[in-house]
Amino acid sequence: MASCSPIKKQIIRGIVGVGLLVAAAFAFKTNFELSVLLVALSLFPLKGCPACWIVETCEVVDKSKRDKK
């Protein structure tokens, strides 16, 4: 991922984080402990809550647009 653009890194992190949250939702009824673990793990790629990821993604896109000018 070192050669990826910052926007691609954000998108990849978002896909991983949201994937973990979806897996946690499916595991909730059958295995509560696994669900809690998956939610906790999703915080790492998202760097906090999903809203934090969205804000950071907007900042990365804005910075990318300013750097191109």
N, C-alpha and C positions, 0 to 999 in steps of 0.2 A: 504494500500500500504506500510505500515511500515515494513512488513515482506518480501516484494519483494526484489529481488536482484537489484542492481543498473542498470543492463542492462534491466531487465524487466520494471523498472520504466521509463527508457528512451524510450522504445518501446511503452509503454502505452501513455506517453506524446506525442509521435510522431503521434500515431493513432488519438488521440483527436485533436491535432493541425491540421493535414492534413484533418481530417473530417470536421473541422470548415471551412477550406479553400475551400473544395469542396462544402460545403453548400453555402458559399458565392458566389462561381462561379455560382451555379444554381439560386441563388436569385438575381443576378445582374440585369437582364433585367426586372424583375417584381417589385422588391423592393430594390432600390439602398441603402436606409438608412440601411436596415437590412444587406445588403451585407457588407457595411462599418463596421458595428458593429461586424459582424462575423469575418472579417479580423482582427479587433482590438483585439477581444477575442482570436484569434488563437495565438497571440504573447505571451500570458501568458504560455500555456503549452509548446510552442516551445522555450521559454526564448529568444525571439527575432525573427530573421528571420529564415526561414528553413535551411539556410546554417549554422547558429550558432548551430542549433540543431544537424546537421550532424557532425560538428566538435566536439561538446561535446560528442556525442555518440561514436565517434572514440576514444576520450580520455578515456571514461569510459571502453570501451572494452580493450584498451591498458593497463589501470591500472589493470583491472581484470586479464588479462593474466600475468602481472608482479607479482601480489599478489599470484597467484597459484604456481609460481616457488619457 
